[in-house]
Amino acid sequence: MNFTNSLLKHIDKLVGTLRSEEQLQEILKRKFTKKEYKVFVAFEEGKTIEEIKAIVKDDEEKITEHYKVAKKKLNQEKIKKELVSYE
């Protein structure tokens, strides 16, 4: 999965350039809950709701909620600052 493209798609205002793929992955693992991370990655990889249900063992409503929360977190200033490299 390409974290850079996924994040650029969901972050509204980004100042600076994103860190490396490995660093982005580590930051997201720290900032998201386990389910938010799994759901976000699965959606971004193009998996269907049925496939995601099998992965996280939740209903469709909860899966959609996890995805919304993850996207909302990406736009929090504190998290955006961690994702950006100022070099």
C-alpha positions as CSV (number, residue, x, y, z in Angstrom):
1,M,0.0,0.0,0.0
2,N,1.2,3.5,-0.8
3,F,0.7,5.5,2.4
4,T,1.8,8.8,0.7
5,N,-0.9,8.7,-1.9
6,S,-3.6,7.6,0.6
7,L,-2.7,10.4,3.0
8,L,-2.5,13.1,0.4
9,K,-6.0,12.0,-0.7
10,H,-7.5,12.5,2.8
11,I,-5.5,15.4,4.3
12,D,-7.2,18.7,3.6
13,K,-4.3,21.2,4.1
14,L,-0.8,19.9,4.2
15,V,2.2,22.2,4.6
16,G,5.5,20.5,3.8
17,T,6.2,17.1,2.4
18,L,5.3,13.7,3.9
19,R,7.9,11.5,5.6
20,S,9.1,8.2,4.1
21,E,6.7,5.3,3.7
22,E,8.2,3.4,6.7
23,Q,7.9,6.4,9.0
24,L,4.3,7.1,7.9
25,Q,3.4,3.5,8.6
26,E,4.9,3.7,12.1
27,I,3.2,7.0,12.9
28,L,-0.2,5.7,11.8
29,K,0.2,2.6,13.8
30,R,0.9,4.7,16.9
31,K,-1.9,7.3,16.3
32,F,-4.7,5.0,15.2
33,T,-6.3,2.2,17.2
34,K,-5.6,-1.3,15.9
35,K,-9.0,-1.6,14.2
36,E,-8.8,1.9,12.7
37,Y,-5.4,1.1,11.2
38,K,-6.6,-2.3,9.8
39,V,-9.8,-0.7,8.4
40,F,-7.9,2.3,6.9
41,V,-5.3,0.1,5.2
42,A,-7.9,-2.4,4.0
43,F,-10.1,0.4,2.4
44,E,-7.0,2.0,0.8
45,E,-6.0,-1.3,-0.6
46,G,-9.4,-1.5,-2.3
47,K,-10.8,-4.4,-0.2
48,T,-14.6,-4.8,-0.2
49,I,-16.7,-4.4,3.0
50,E,-17.2,-8.2,3.1
51,E,-13.4,-8.7,3.1
52,I,-12.9,-6.1,5.8
53,K,-15.7,-7.7,7.9
54,A,-13.7,-10.9,7.8
55,I,-10.5,-9.2,8.8
56,V,-11.8,-7.1,11.8
57,K,-14.9,-9.1,12.7
58,D,-17.2,-6.1,13.0
59,D,-20.4,-5.1,11.3
60,E,-20.5,-2.7,8.4
61,E,-21.6,0.2,10.5
62,K,-18.7,-0.1,12.9
63,I,-16.2,-0.5,10.0
64,T,-17.5,2.7,8.4
65,E,-17.2,4.5,11.7
66,H,-13.6,3.3,12.2
67,Y,-12.8,4.6,8.7
68,K,-14.4,8.0,9.3
69,V,-12.6,8.4,12.6
70,A,-9.3,7.5,11.0
71,K,-9.8,10.1,8.3
72,K,-10.8,12.7,10.9
73,K,-7.6,12.0,12.9
74,L,-5.5,12.6,9.8
75,N,-6.7,16.2,9.7
76,Q,-5.8,16.9,13.3
77,E,-2.9,19.4,13.4
78,K,-1.0,17.4,16.0
79,I,-1.0,14.4,13.7
80,K,-0.3,16.3,10.5
81,K,2.8,17.8,12.1
82,E,4.2,14.3,12.8
83,L,3.5,13.1,9.3
84,V,5.4,16.0,7.7
85,S,9.1,16.2,7.2
86,Y,10.5,19.8,7.5
87,E,13.9,19.0,5.9
